[in-house]
């Protein structure tokens, strides 16, 4: 029988409580993981330089200029300086044109550009090109 003014409960006279699964009301706190520190000894200069280049993005600047040169050699000379190369993500290279005319011309020459990029930069694994107009 339910008394007036009390909410109904699912079993007997106990109010509804969710089980915590840990035997208590407050969650247990685990000790923080210990971080193993690497020994601070001399490191090879090659590993330091590669780490610096990846942190600062110098390698991507060099790759971008190489891709730009390859694309410029594949397209007509009239539009060779009218675009810039963007990011390469999941095999898709973004190319930003200065206007819609350049973008359309790049679209017409897309197959030739892809073949040349695959031949000269096989490590980039470029599968597709996307063009976009970007006003400077």
C-alpha positions as CSV (number, residue, x, y, z in Angstrom):
1,X,0.0,0.0,0.0
2,X,1.3,3.4,-1.0
3,X,1.2,6.2,1.6
4,X,0.1,9.7,0.5
5,X,3.0,12.0,-0.3
6,X,5.6,9.3,-0.9
7,X,6.8,8.3,-4.4
8,X,6.1,4.7,-5.4
9,X,9.1,2.4,-5.1
10,X,9.9,-0.7,-7.0
11,X,10.4,-3.0,-4.0
12,X,9.0,-2.7,-0.5
13,X,9.8,0.6,1.2
14,X,13.2,1.3,-0.4
15,X,13.6,4.2,-2.8
16,X,14.9,3.4,-6.3
17,X,18.7,3.3,-6.4
18,X,21.0,2.4,-9.2
19,X,23.6,-0.3,-8.3
20,X,27.1,1.0,-8.5
21,X,28.7,-2.4,-9.0
22,X,31.5,-1.5,-6.6
23,X,29.8,-2.1,-3.3
24,X,29.8,1.6,-2.4
25,X,28.4,4.9,-3.5
26,X,31.6,6.6,-4.5
27,X,33.7,5.4,-7.4
28,X,37.2,4.1,-6.6
29,X,40.1,6.2,-7.7
30,X,43.0,4.4,-9.3
31,X,46.5,5.5,-8.7
32,X,48.0,7.5,-11.6
33,X,50.1,5.5,-14.1
34,X,53.8,5.7,-13.7
35,X,55.4,7.2,-16.7
36,X,58.7,5.6,-17.6
37,X,61.3,8.2,-18.5
38,X,63.8,7.6,-21.2
39,X,67.4,7.8,-20.1
40,X,68.8,11.2,-20.8
41,X,71.9,10.3,-22.7
42,X,73.3,11.5,-26.0
43,X,71.0,11.1,-29.0
44,X,71.9,10.7,-32.7
45,X,71.8,13.9,-34.7
46,X,69.6,12.3,-37.4
47,X,66.8,11.5,-34.9
48,X,66.9,15.0,-33.6
49,X,66.7,16.6,-37.0
50,X,63.9,14.3,-38.2
51,X,62.0,15.1,-35.0
52,X,62.5,18.8,-35.5
53,X,61.4,18.7,-39.1
54,X,58.2,16.8,-38.3
55,X,57.4,19.2,-35.5
56,X,57.9,22.4,-37.5
57,X,56.4,21.0,-40.7
58,X,59.6,21.6,-42.9
59,X,59.2,18.3,-44.6
60,X,55.7,19.1,-45.8
61,X,56.9,22.4,-47.3
62,X,59.5,20.6,-49.3
63,X,57.0,18.0,-50.5
64,X,54.5,20.7,-51.4
65,X,57.0,22.6,-53.6
66,X,58.0,19.3,-55.3
67,X,54.3,18.5,-56.0
68,X,53.7,22.1,-57.3
69,X,56.7,21.8,-59.7
70,X,55.4,18.5,-61.0
71,X,51.9,19.9,-61.6
72,X,53.3,23.0,-63.2
73,X,55.2,20.9,-65.7
74,X,52.1,18.8,-66.5
75,X,49.7,21.7,-67.2
76,X,49.8,24.5,-69.8
77,X,52.2,27.3,-69.3
78,X,49.3,29.8,-69.2
79,X,48.0,28.5,-65.9
80,X,51.2,27.2,-64.4
81,X,51.4,30.0,-61.8
82,X,47.6,30.3,-61.2
83,X,47.2,27.7,-58.5
84,X,48.7,26.4,-55.3
85,X,48.9,22.9,-53.8
86,X,47.0,22.2,-50.5
87,X,46.9,19.3,-48.2
88,X,47.1,15.6,-49.1
89,X,44.7,13.6,-47.1
90,X,43.8,10.0,-47.6
91,X,45.1,10.0,-51.2
92,X,43.3,13.2,-52.2
93,X,45.3,16.2,-53.1
94,X,43.6,19.6,-52.8
95,X,44.6,22.2,-55.4
96,X,43.4,25.8,-55.0
97,X,42.9,27.9,-58.2
98,X,42.8,31.7,-58.4
99,X,39.5,31.7,-60.4
100,X,36.9,29.4,-61.9
101,X,38.6,29.5,-65.4
102,X,41.8,28.1,-64.0
103,X,39.8,25.5,-62.0
104,X,38.0,24.4,-65.1
105,X,41.2,24.1,-67.1
106,X,42.8,22.0,-64.3
107,X,39.8,19.8,-64.3
108,X,40.2,19.2,-68.1
109,X,43.9,18.2,-67.5
110,X,43.2,16.1,-64.4
111,X,44.2,12.8,-65.9
112,X,47.5,14.0,-67.2
113,X,48.3,15.6,-63.8
114,X,47.4,12.4,-62.0
115,X,49.6,10.3,-64.3
116,X,52.6,12.6,-63.9
117,X,52.2,12.7,-60.1
118,X,52.0,8.9,-59.9
119,X,55.1,8.6,-62.0
120,X,57.2,11.2,-60.3
121,X,55.9,10.8,-56.7
122,X,54.8,7.2,-56.1
123,X,55.4,7.4,-52.4
124,X,52.7,10.1,-52.0
125,X,50.0,7.6,-53.2
126,X,47.8,10.3,-54.7
127,X,44.6,8.7,-56.0
128,X,42.5,11.8,-56.7
129,X,42.6,15.6,-57.2
130,X,40.1,18.1,-55.8
131,X,40.0,21.6,-57.1
132,X,38.6,24.6,-55.3
133,X,38.6,28.4,-56.0
134,X,40.4,30.4,-53.4
135,X,40.5,34.2,-53.7
136,X,43.7,35.7,-52.3
